Amino acid sequence: MNYEAGMFGRQERLEFTGEETTRKSRRWIWIVAAAIVVLGAVAFFMMGGSQPEEPKGAAGKGGPAAASQSQIPTVTVAAPGRRSVQTIVTGTGSLAARREMPVGVVGEGGVVTRVLVEPGSWVGKGQVLATVDRSVQSQTAESLAASVRVAQADARLAQAELDRAQRLVANGFISKADIDRKTATRDQALARVRVAQAQLAETQARNRRLDIRAPEAGLVLTRQVEPGQIVSGGSGVLFRMAMGGQMELRTQLSEVDLQRLRPGAVAEVTPTGTTQVFKGDVWQVSPVIDPQTRQGIARVALNYDPALRPGGFASARIVAGGVTAVILPQSAVQSDNEGNYVYIIDGKDQAVRRGVTTGDVSEAGVAITSGLNGSERVVLTAGAFLNPGQKVIPNLQKSK
């Protein structure tokens, strides 16, 4: 009996398990069916959502033609025209006096008694910069001045004797030979006067040369002498001056840039450490090129300003000339083995390759010296992705 009861219970559990499995299977079937419906709806909206409008568009544009039109690239084009562009040459260099004058001892030298100027002083031509002791030389000058006075007294006496003799010669008291001797004595006395005067003038000139003077009017740049210092002709440079206070920038430029410059070119100079710009002009272009650096020097003349200190560093922008040409952005110019070229768009909206010759490259763009007249529709970007004869949709951009 227990056996039958066990069998009955086991059968009952099997029937219950079968019903539960059936319910789970049905549940999964419903879940799968719902997922299929959702996926179908999503696919419908993604792939066929615009289908109701497609027949209308296809009927109006021809279906395949519309698809072909959507594959034509759109490119930005512009008619650049022609404009004047300045050629700018830039360089750096050192500031210096345009005409620097070293001043030293001209005369015999001696002990410096006074220094009358300081660096930064403006002086006139011949102005005394420093004085040298001349006590001994002054005594020599006094002695020579006395010799001049003695010679002049002898000359006056000789002239008086000659005059008396000439009054007496008519009465026969003095012979003609005596007159000749007195005349010669007078001439010798006058000659001794001239010799003494020349010796005095020489000494006075030497004494004046003891003073250290400015050879020309200008600005004192440096001073290398102090009172009490013994100076002579071998003492070297005691002062340095800038004649007229004129300054210059000696900028080093490449050989190519030097070929573009001519004297008179306008320049803008900016000293290092300041934003102040000084106007100047090129007054000399180096006639030689350094064989090591392949550079030369252009000298830019500048008016005096306290901010322009000789020895300082500065940069320069020099206007080397101007040209009227077509200016394009660098993205418009392509190059290959055949040279530089651009793409222009013809009347059929097709890309046409056009060879060009480029000039200077500046902030404004690339100058086209030949190949374009400025009225063409030039592709500004994406030229590298075009092919000759390719159909495009041009998007005209106004020239700036």
QUITAGI-V774510 format. One record per backbone hydrogen bond with DSSP energy under -1.0 kcal/mol. CO is the residue of the C=O (numbers start at 1). NH is the residue of the N-H. Records with the same first field share a line. If there is no record, write none. Layout:
# QUITAGI-V774510
CO->NH ; NH
This chain:
# QUITAGI-V774510
1->5
2->6
3->7
4->8
5->9
6->10
7->11
8->12
9->13
10->14
11->15
12->16
13->17
14->18
15->19
16->20
17->21
18->22
19->23
20->24
21->25
22->26
23->27
24->28
25->29
26->30
27->31
28->32
29->33
30->34
31->35
32->36
33->37
34->38
35->39
36->40
37->41
38->42
39->43
40->44
41->45
42->46
43->47
44->48
48->51
50->54
51->55
53->57
54->58
55->59
56->60
57->61
58->62
62->64 ; 65
63->67
64->68
65->69
66->70
69->72
73->393
75->395
76->380
77->397
78->378
83->325
85->323
87->320
89->318
91->316
92->252
93->314
94->250
95->311
96->248
99->243
101->241
103->238 ; 239
110->231
111->133
112->228
114->131
118->121
121->220
123->218
124->127
127->214
129->116
130->212
131->113 ; 114
134->138
135->139
136->140
137->141
138->142
139->143
140->144
141->145
142->146
143->147
144->148
145->149
146->150
147->151
148->152
149->153
150->154
151->155
152->156
153->157
154->158
155->159
156->160
157->161
158->162
159->163
160->164
161->165
162->166
163->167
164->168
165->169
168->173
175->179
176->180
177->181
178->182
179->183
180->184
181->185
182->186
183->187
184->188
185->189
186->190
187->191
188->192
189->193
190->194
191->195
192->196
193->197
194->198
195->199
196->200
197->201
198->202
199->203
200->204
201->205
202->206
203->207
204->208
205->209
208->211
209->107
212->129 ; 130
214->126
217->244
218->123
219->242
220->120
222->240
226->229
229->112
231->110
232->235
238->224
239->103
240->221 ; 222
241->101
242->219 ; 245
243->246
246->98
247->302
248->96
249->300
250->94
251->298
253->296
254->258
255->259
262->265
265->282
266->319
267->280
268->317
269->278
270->315
271->274
278->269
280->267
281->301
282->264
284->299
290->294
294->255
295->290
296->253
297->286
298->251
299->283 ; 284
300->249
301->281
302->247
305->308
307->309
309->312
312->95
313->272
314->93
315->270
316->91
317->268
318->89
321->87
323->85
325->83
326->368
328->366
329->332
334->341
336->339
339->336
340->356
341->334
342->354
343->379
344->352
346->349
349->392
350->346
351->389
352->344
354->342
357->369 ; 370
360->367
365->362
366->328
367->359
368->326
370->357
374->81
377->345
378->78
382->385
383->386
387->390
390->351
393->75
395->77
